[in-house]
Amino acid sequence: MMSFKDAKKHTTLCVVNVVGTERISPNFIRVTLGGDQLQRLPDHGFDHWFRLYLPQEHGETTFDLPNRADTIGYLKYLRIPSATRPHLRNYTVRAFRPQARELDIDFVVHGDEGVASRWVQRTKAGDTVALLDQGCGYEFAPDTTFHLLAGDETALAAIVGILRDLPRDATGLAVVEIPDPADAQQVDAPAGFEVRWLPRPAGTRPGSLALAAVQAWTTDSPTTVSAYFAGEQALPAGARRHLVDIGVPKRRISFTGYWRLGKTH
Ligand SMILES: Cc1cc2nc3c(=O)[nH]c(=O)nc-3n(C[C@H](O)[C@H](O)[C@H](O)COP(=O)(O)OP(=O)(O)OC[C@H]3O[C@@H](n4cnc5c(N)ncnc54)[C@H](O)[C@@H]3O)c2cc1C
């Protein structure tokens, strides 16, 4: 199975258009993208993620882009004059409908200070974006007896996707911290999973409730656990530390910081 470290091997770049947007809950806007180039996109499932290239706010943007996110690809991207270079962020496939050539993304709306958060509140049908496939991040061993998944709202799509695509006899705990109880979504999880939504009181540091839930978790069989942690970077870092402390082998923990408090991407 591919993991975060294999992301640079993927080379499918699709230039697509916004089909529509919908405010699905207090803090999320779902964007549907469509276009013939989605025919080429592999359907990885799980927490399938991609680089998303967004248009400049003013003027023309070029979508003639490198098809790799390795060092050479990134240097090529940086060589595009800044006036026409698209913004670059990371997002997750919430749903992919290959037949219809459509793909949904659930964007967290977090005000106007981020390029992506601003864009999603203003975009309309017909706008152009590009995405570069990066595969999946969750790597779990075949002998896994318990999956521990935890994230904040930015990892909602990833965790919901993992729950949707795990074998139906998988067991585990999924913890998703959300800004508002109404941001919880319908989940198609295996019957042996507990899915715990943790609404975050105002003024609480994002990720801290999910981290506390992981820190309160323990097991008698640490060597057959697989874990996935994503969200504000203190959450995956702290969650991983706890699992290592209770004896879970490092290679069984997939983790990545999805964003950093106070830091622009
Ligand atoms: C593999 C991967 C998959 C991801 N999938 C998704 C996804 O499906 N949906 C999704 O919404 N996000 C997802 N993210 C997170 C997203 O890329 C970041 O939140 C990104 O920083 C948003 O870009 P921006 O332009 O809005 O803000 P930036 O310009 O990056 O940041 C501006 C400011 O906003 C703050 N900020 C950034 N994100 C948030 C947030 N969510 N809440 C509060 N403050 C924030 C930053 O700390 C900074 O102060 C994913 C990240 C990764 C690495």
The ligand as an ORCA input file, in Angstrom:
! r2SCAN-3c Opt
* xyz 0 1
  C      -2.829     15.719      2.968
  C      -3.733     16.880      3.379
  C      -5.098     16.824      3.157
  C      -5.947     17.878      3.544
  N      -7.301     17.793      3.299
  C      -8.132     18.816      3.649
  C      -9.531     18.782      3.350
  O     -10.048     17.846      2.720
  N     -10.297     19.835      3.780
  C      -9.762     20.916      4.445
  O     -10.510     21.851      4.803
  N      -8.437     20.977      4.720
  C      -7.609     19.971      4.321
  N      -6.265     20.036      4.591
  C      -5.774     21.212      5.343
  C      -5.565     22.447      4.469
  O      -4.602     22.148      3.460
  C      -5.053     23.603      5.358
  O      -6.020     23.939      6.328
  C      -4.632     24.828      4.558
  O      -3.759     25.558      5.358
  C      -5.788     25.701      4.122
  O      -5.268     26.739      3.321
  P      -5.726     28.263      3.439
  O      -5.222     28.931      2.210
  O      -7.189     28.342      3.742
  O      -4.954     28.814      4.718
  P      -3.368     29.188      4.820
  O      -3.035     30.272      3.898
  O      -2.582     27.931      4.733
  O      -3.278     29.707      6.320
  C      -3.721     31.027      6.702
  C      -4.014     31.033      8.197
  O      -5.137     30.190      8.444
  C      -4.812     29.226      9.445
  N      -5.522     27.976      9.068
  C      -5.251     27.106      8.044
  N      -6.158     26.113      8.017
  C      -7.020     26.348      9.064
  C      -8.164     25.690      9.559
  N      -8.645     24.570      8.988
  N      -8.796     26.201     10.634
  C      -8.364     27.336     11.228
  N      -7.282     28.027     10.807
  C      -6.622     27.535      9.732
  C      -3.297     29.094      9.406
  O      -2.799     28.689     10.664
  C      -2.873     30.513      9.058
  O      -2.837     31.303     10.227
  C      -5.395     19.011      4.190
  C      -4.003     19.069      4.392
  C      -3.179     18.028      3.991
  C      -1.683     18.126      4.216
*
